[in-house]
């Protein structure tokens, strides 16, 4: 695989429009009358329309589109660890509080601005300081960013932090002058980066296209053009692929995977780092009562969800901070209905369950399964299907109570990503933070390396999942997609990212 394919990208997205005509999707190809594939264009159908193409403010599922144009500062390899093959080519921990990075020399944005250390400083300051930054809480430990020369970036932290290099893997470099001139909305409508593709066009509600960057600093993209359309229905995505209206159909549930295989299509299924978690608002009734929170955790059987809804094509996972696929936590909560009922003491406790309708594979069935298990223990459940954008807004605003089901998608494969996002007092969810967990989080990242931090993260996981029951981890997704005959080298990463650079269309 080429060097660029080691630079794995990351993401999250908003729910698509409620309906989308097949004819509109088939027009995405180069032969609009027949829907035939073109060797110069790869046509991709996604489960949802990207909410924004601005990586400073945008949730990371949209990176499947923007990462073709905009690149992260540090590339990530197939082992999900940082590599020296991207915009940053070397790094050194100068002292406990200082990291020094070397940027690739001579790289420019497609508008001619230099993609240098000054640009990196500007991007990092936006990420840390902008109120709407999606990664704001992840960079609170950064004291300063400096560019002593064009290829040198110096990051100073307030306290020691061993995983700064990993965190740079989800910081996408934007051109300073252009971003300031356009603002987030203007930039999102016509993004500019250093990547192998250039933004081409956006047809509102229909599709987004990018074209090969002839001046890309790395290996040239194999395909001239990529076109992204979207459909919220998995059966429709598969139908579009089978009718040759698209070349790649992403996020196919087990049923559609089986159908695709029977149709002779090439299906890829990969255990991802994305895990579905039920979040309990433990700062509000009814879950501010520890016994009620414990009862809810004891009511849920994740193995039944995996077998009954996904036919075994998911991985039951009872942990929050075990980030990499194939890992399991030291301590979990197992279903115990008798104990759950005992904790409720015969009382009927009402609880709402919010979830993002259509956002994740079989999410409606999952919400119903969780609700059914809670009702068996003595809860009375009210379901609240929401569009993804509204759910995120209400989570961030602290407006929800009860339970909401949400995906944890680590942009980088380190436990601190979920700790900063979910377990700190100033985190996104604000449902489990405390001075104790804040101090433990600081202690963990101040260790010399990941191995030294593992014991602390294991204890943090135990506090959040087993003791306080702020989270009911459910399962890790096995991500499935299918490609048309002749399509080669779609590179999917467990971090929910895709590299299209080497893709060819037969």
HELIX and SHEET records of a PDB file:
HELIX    1   1 UNK A    3  UNK A    6  5                                   4    
HELIX    2   2 UNK A   22  UNK A   26  1                                   5    
HELIX    3   3 UNK A   60  UNK A   62  5                                   3    
HELIX    4   4 UNK A   63  UNK A   66  1                                   4    
HELIX    5   5 UNK A  117  UNK A  129  1                                  13    
HELIX    6   6 UNK A  136  UNK A  139  5                                   4    
HELIX    7   7 UNK A  164  UNK A  167  1                                   4    
HELIX    8   8 UNK A  168  UNK A  170  5                                   3    
HELIX    9   9 UNK A  176  UNK A  189  1                                  14    
HELIX   10  10 UNK A  234  UNK A  242  1                                   9    
HELIX   11  11 UNK A  254  UNK A  262  1                                   9    
HELIX   12  12 UNK A  290  UNK A  299  1                                  10    
HELIX   13  13 UNK A  302  UNK A  310  1                                   9    
HELIX   14  14 UNK A  337  UNK A  344  1                                   8    
HELIX   15  15 UNK A  363  UNK A  377  1                                  15    
HELIX   16  16 UNK A  388  UNK A  396  1                                   9    
HELIX   17  17 UNK A  415  UNK A  418  1                                   4    
HELIX   18  18 UNK A  419  UNK A  423  3                                   5    
HELIX   19  19 UNK A  435  UNK A  445  1                                  11    
HELIX   20  20 UNK A  450  UNK A  461  1                                  12    
HELIX   21  21 UNK A  462  UNK A  467  3                                   6    
SHEET    1   A10 UNK A 197  UNK A 203  0                                        
SHEET    2   A10 UNK A 207  UNK A 212 -1                                        
SHEET    3   A10 UNK A 225  UNK A 230 -1                                        
SHEET    4   A10 UNK A  41  UNK A  46  1                                        
SHEET    5   A10 UNK A 248  UNK A 249  1                                        
SHEET    6   A10 UNK A 471  UNK A 483 -1                                        
SHEET    7   A10 UNK A 266  UNK A 280 -1                                        
SHEET    8   A10 UNK A 403  UNK A 408 -1                                        
SHEET    9   A10 UNK A 349  UNK A 356  1                                        
SHEET   10   A10 UNK A 379  UNK A 386  1                                        
SHEET    1   B 7 UNK A 197  UNK A 203  0                                        
SHEET    2   B 7 UNK A 207  UNK A 212 -1                                        
SHEET    3   B 7 UNK A 225  UNK A 230 -1                                        
SHEET    4   B 7 UNK A  41  UNK A  46  1                                        
SHEET    5   B 7 UNK A 248  UNK A 249  1                                        
SHEET    6   B 7 UNK A 471  UNK A 483 -1                                        
SHEET    7   B 7 UNK A 314  UNK A 316 -1                                        
SHEET    1   C 2 UNK A  75  UNK A  76  0                                        
SHEET    2   C 2 UNK A  82  UNK A  83 -1                                        
SHEET    1   D 4 UNK A  88  UNK A  95  0                                        
SHEET    2   D 4 UNK A  98  UNK A 103 -1                                        
SHEET    3   D 4 UNK A 152  UNK A 157 -1                                        
SHEET    4   D 4 UNK A 142  UNK A 149 -1                                        
SHEET    1   E 2 UNK A 487  UNK A 488  0                                        
SHEET    2   E 2 UNK A 504  UNK A 505 -1                                        
SHEET    1   F 2 UNK A 491  UNK A 493  0                                        
SHEET    2   F 2 UNK A 497  UNK A 499 -1                                        
END                                                                             
